[in-house]
Amino acid sequence: STCRFQADGERHCQNNDESSLTDLAGCLFGFRVENITMAGDLILHSDWITIFAKGESILAAEALHQKLLRIGFNSHLEALHGFQLVKPIRAKYPVGIIISQFGDNREMLVNLRELAMHKIPSIYITSNQNNKAWQSAQVGIYVENNETLNKMGSFASRTAFLYVTDVLCEYVFSRNYDENVKLLSDYAFQSRKRNRFLG
């Protein structure tokens, strides 16, 4: 399937054998594929990545963080509450990534403002289309899901955010495919060697 965004903002999907997985992903979760490539390009040209998230969004943030580390990116994530501050960064091309389901958390809004104050480009991933903060980021990725505050668990948003960050990593990985395959192979070898039983 491919998706076309009409003037009314609605997605219209049709079969097309030449469509990519990212097109299909955009159709399923409502995000614009061009925003994924813009975010991916920011990551590719960065020399320092700081990821911010709270609550169950931290699970998607941690998964993204680990994937970036495995292919050599200078990624940073503070999972402990109270430590997610925009710290002084000695880098020429830093970028900030914020993941927030509702996008109305005061801490995440402050982080966005501080990134802007330090002229650090930001990528904002959220499911709240009415949130103005994500629209003020350099790249805003809206992820469609119908989750509300009245819930037993963050099933929909967690699945959607993991999928979107996986698609983002797929794009980043594909830009330097051969080099990244080698980095993953080296990482797997070191992991096997570290976990091997002694004797």
C-alpha positions as CSV (number, residue, x, y, z in Angstrom):
1,S,0.0,0.0,0.0
2,T,1.0,3.6,-0.5
3,C,-0.5,6.6,1.1
4,R,-1.4,10.0,-0.4
5,F,-2.2,12.9,1.9
6,Q,-5.0,15.0,0.3
7,A,-5.8,18.6,1.0
8,D,-8.4,17.5,3.6
9,G,-5.5,15.8,5.6
10,E,-7.0,12.3,5.1
11,R,-4.8,9.4,4.1
12,H,-5.8,7.5,0.9
13,C,-4.2,4.1,0.5
14,Q,-3.9,2.0,-2.6
15,N,-2.0,-1.1,-3.7
16,N,1.4,-0.6,-5.3
17,D,4.0,-3.3,-5.6
18,E,6.8,-0.8,-5.7
19,S,5.9,0.8,-2.3
20,S,8.3,0.6,0.5
21,L,7.8,-0.6,4.1
22,T,8.1,3.0,5.3
23,D,5.1,3.9,3.1
24,L,3.1,1.1,4.6
25,A,4.2,2.2,8.1
26,G,3.0,5.7,7.5
27,C,-0.3,4.4,6.3
28,L,-0.8,2.3,9.4
29,F,0.2,4.8,12.1
30,G,-0.6,8.1,10.4
31,F,2.9,9.7,10.3
32,R,4.3,11.4,7.2
33,V,7.2,9.4,5.8
34,E,9.0,12.6,4.7
35,N,9.2,13.5,8.4
36,I,11.0,10.2,9.1
37,T,13.6,11.0,6.5
38,M,14.1,14.5,7.8
39,A,14.5,13.2,11.3
40,G,16.9,10.5,10.1
41,D,19.0,13.0,8.2
42,L,19.3,15.1,11.4
43,I,20.5,12.0,13.3
44,L,22.9,11.0,10.5
45,H,24.6,14.5,10.6
46,S,24.8,14.7,14.4
47,D,27.7,14.1,16.6
48,W,25.7,14.0,19.9
49,I,22.1,12.7,20.4
50,T,20.2,13.3,23.6
51,I,16.9,11.4,24.0
52,F,14.1,12.6,26.5
53,A,11.1,10.6,27.6
54,K,9.0,9.9,30.7
55,G,6.7,7.1,31.9
56,E,6.2,4.2,29.5
57,S,7.5,6.3,26.6
58,I,10.9,5.6,28.2
59,L,10.7,2.0,26.9
60,A,10.6,3.2,23.3
61,A,13.3,5.8,24.1
62,E,15.6,3.1,25.6
63,A,15.1,0.8,22.6
64,L,16.0,3.7,20.2
65,H,19.0,4.6,22.3
66,Q,20.4,1.0,22.3
67,K,19.9,0.7,18.5
68,L,21.8,3.9,17.9
69,L,24.7,2.9,20.2
70,R,25.1,-0.4,18.3
71,I,25.8,1.4,15.1
72,G,28.2,3.8,16.6
73,F,26.1,6.9,17.3
74,N,27.0,9.1,20.3
75,S,23.6,8.6,22.0
76,H,22.6,9.7,25.5
77,L,19.5,8.9,27.6
78,E,18.9,9.5,31.3
79,A,16.2,7.1,32.4
80,L,16.1,8.3,36.1
81,H,13.4,11.0,36.9
82,G,15.0,14.3,37.7
83,F,18.1,13.8,35.6
84,Q,16.6,14.6,32.2
85,L,18.1,18.0,31.8
86,V,19.5,19.8,28.7
87,K,23.2,19.6,29.9
88,P,26.1,21.6,28.5
89,I,27.2,19.8,25.3
90,R,30.6,19.9,23.7
91,A,29.5,19.0,20.2
92,K,29.3,20.7,16.9
93,Y,26.1,19.1,15.7
94,P,23.9,18.0,18.6
95,V,20.3,16.9,18.2
96,G,17.6,16.3,20.8
97,I,14.8,13.7,20.5
98,I,11.7,13.9,22.6
99,I,9.1,11.1,22.9
100,S,5.9,12.0,24.6
101,Q,2.4,10.3,24.2
102,F,0.3,13.4,25.1
103,G,3.0,16.0,24.6
104,D,1.7,18.1,27.5
105,N,4.2,17.2,30.1
106,R,5.9,20.2,31.7
107,E,9.3,18.6,31.8
108,M,9.3,17.7,28.2
109,L,8.1,21.2,27.2
110,V,10.9,22.8,29.3
111,N,13.4,20.4,27.5
112,L,12.1,21.6,24.1
113,R,12.5,25.2,25.1
114,E,16.0,24.7,26.4
115,L,17.0,22.9,23.2
116,A,15.7,25.8,21.2
117,M,17.5,28.3,23.5
118,H,20.8,26.5,22.8
119,K,20.0,26.3,19.1
120,I,19.9,22.5,19.2
121,P,17.6,21.0,16.6
122,S,14.9,18.8,18.0
123,I,12.8,15.8,16.9
124,Y,9.4,15.6,18.7
125,I,7.5,12.3,18.5
126,T,3.9,12.4,19.9
127,S,0.3,11.2,19.5
128,N,-1.3,14.5,20.5
129,Q,-2.1,16.4,17.3
130,N,-3.4,19.4,19.3
131,N,-0.1,19.8,21.1
132,K,1.6,22.9,19.8
133,A,5.0,22.0,21.1
134,W,5.7,19.2,18.6
135,Q,4.8,21.7,15.8
136,S,7.5,24.0,17.0
137,A,10.2,21.3,16.8
138,Q,12.5,21.2,13.8
139,V,10.9,17.8,12.9
140,G,7.5,16.8,14.4
141,I,6.4,13.2,14.0
142,Y,2.7,12.6,14.8
143,V,1.9,9.0,15.6
144,E,-1.7,8.1,15.4
145,N,-3.2,5.9,18.1
146,N,-6.5,6.2,20.1
147,E,-5.0,5.8,23.6
148,T,-6.5,8.0,26.4
149,L,-5.5,8.7,30.0
150,N,-8.2,6.3,31.1
151,K,-6.3,3.1,30.5
152,M,-4.9,0.0,32.1
153,G,-1.6,0.2,30.2
154,S,0.2,2.0,27.4
155,F,-0.4,-0.8,24.8
156,A,-1.3,1.3,21.8
157,S,1.2,4.1,22.3
158,R,4.1,1.8,23.2
159,T,3.5,-0.4,20.1
160,A,3.2,2.7,17.9
161,F,6.3,4.5,19.3
162,L,8.4,1.3,19.0
163,Y,7.3,0.8,15.4
164,V,8.0,4.5,14.4
165,T,11.4,4.5,16.1
166,D,12.2,1.1,14.4
167,V,11.3,2.7,11.0
168,L,13.5,5.7,11.9
169,C,16.4,3.4,12.7
170,E,15.8,1.4,9.5
171,Y,16.2,4.6,7.5
172,V,19.4,5.6,9.4
173,F,20.8,2.1,9.1
174,S,20.2,1.9,5.4
175,R,22.2,5.1,4.6
176,N,25.4,3.4,5.6
177,Y,24.3,-0.2,5.2
178,D,27.6,-2.1,4.7
179,E,29.4,-0.2,7.5
180,N,26.5,-0.8,9.9
181,V,26.3,-4.5,9.1
182,K,29.9,-4.8,10.1
183,L,29.4,-2.8,13.3
184,L,26.5,-5.1,14.3
185,S,28.6,-8.1,13.5
186,D,31.4,-6.8,15.7
187,Y,28.9,-6.0,18.5
188,A,27.4,-9.5,18.3
189,F,30.9,-11.1,18.4
190,Q,31.9,-9.1,21.5
191,S,28.5,-10.0,23.1
192,R,29.0,-13.7,22.5
193,K,32.5,-13.6,23.8
194,R,31.5,-11.7,26.9
195,N,28.6,-14.2,27.7
196,R,30.6,-17.3,27.0
197,F,31.0,-19.6,30.0
198,L,34.5,-19.8,31.5
199,G,36.3,-23.1,31.4
